[in-house]
């Protein structure tokens, strides 16, 4: 659920402020710190994955591969329901991956 919340938030911020720089994995602190677990790792992982997904959604929207109504439907899904967020994330990741492959 955190990943999708971050993705939707990042997507919205890019739509409202297109000059915001795109997210790259190297901009984030290293999540794995020499094999030691830190309490922030789940938050950092969710933030990174969400930002990357939000960026991919924004790119797909700009390229016309995802419509406004498609984004609207996506954001109206009740991700707080058990299992829903995971299913939406997996479907969205597959769709974005297949859209990227078609573009190449």
C-alpha positions in Angstrom: 0.0 0.0 0.0 2.9 2.4 0.8 4.4 1.8 -2.6 1.2 2.7 -4.4 0.6 5.7 -2.2 4.1 7.0 -3.0 3.6 6.2 -6.7 0.3 8.2 -6.9 1.8 11.0 -4.9 4.9 11.2 -7.1 2.8 11.0 -10.3 0.6 13.8 -9.1 3.6 16.0 -8.2 5.0 15.4 -11.7 1.7 16.3 -13.3 1.4 19.5 -11.3 5.1 20.4 -11.6 6.5 18.9 -14.8 10.0 20.4 -14.2 10.5 18.1 -11.2 13.5 15.9 -11.9 12.8 12.3 -12.7 13.6 9.7 -10.1 16.6 7.5 -10.5 17.6 4.7 -8.1 21.0 6.2 -7.6 19.4 9.2 -5.9 18.3 7.2 -2.9 20.5 6.1 0.0 21.7 2.5 -0.2 19.0 0.4 1.2 21.2 -2.6 2.2 24.0 -1.4 4.5 26.6 -4.2 4.5 24.1 -6.9 5.3 22.7 -5.1 8.4 19.1 -4.4 8.7 17.9 -0.9 9.6 14.4 0.2 10.7 14.1 2.6 7.8 14.7 -0.1 5.1 11.0 -0.9 4.5 10.2 2.9 4.2 13.1 3.6 1.9 12.2 0.6 -0.3 8.6 1.6 -0.6 9.6 5.2 -1.3 12.1 4.1 -4.0 9.7 1.6 -5.7 6.8 4.0 -5.5 8.7 6.9 -6.9 10.0 4.8 -9.8 6.5 3.5 -10.5 5.1 7.0 -10.4 7.8 8.2 -12.8 7.0 5.3 -15.2 3.3 6.2 -15.0 4.1 9.8 -15.7 6.2 8.8 -18.7 3.5 6.5 -20.0 0.9 9.3 -19.6 3.0 11.8 -21.5 3.5 9.3 -24.3 -0.2 8.6 -24.5 0.1 4.9 -23.4 -2.1 5.6 -20.4 -5.1 7.8 -20.6 -6.4 10.3 -18.0 -9.4 8.1 -17.4 -7.2 5.1 -16.9 -5.2 7.1 -14.3 -8.4 8.2 -12.6 -9.7 4.7 -12.4 -6.4 3.5 -10.9 -6.5 6.2 -8.2 -10.1 5.4 -7.2 -9.2 1.8 -6.3 -9.6 1.0 -2.6 -6.0 -0.1 -1.9 -6.7 -0.4 1.8 -8.7 -3.6 1.3 -6.8 -6.7 2.1 -4.7 -8.0 -0.8 -5.9 -5.2 -3.1 -2.7 -3.1 -3.0 -0.5 -6.1 -3.8 -2.7 -7.2 -6.8 -2.9 -3.6 -8.2 0.9 -3.2 -7.8 1.6 -6.5 -9.6 -0.9 -5.7 -12.4 0.5 -2.2 -12.9 4.1 -3.4 -12.9 3.3 -5.9 -15.6 1.4 -3.4 -17.7 4.2 -0.8 -17.4 6.8 -3.4 -18.3 4.8 -4.5 -21.4 4.2 -0.9 -22.5 7.9 -0.3 -22.2 8.7 -3.3 -24.3 6.2 -2.3 -27.0 7.8 1.1 -27.2 11.3 -0.3 -28.0 
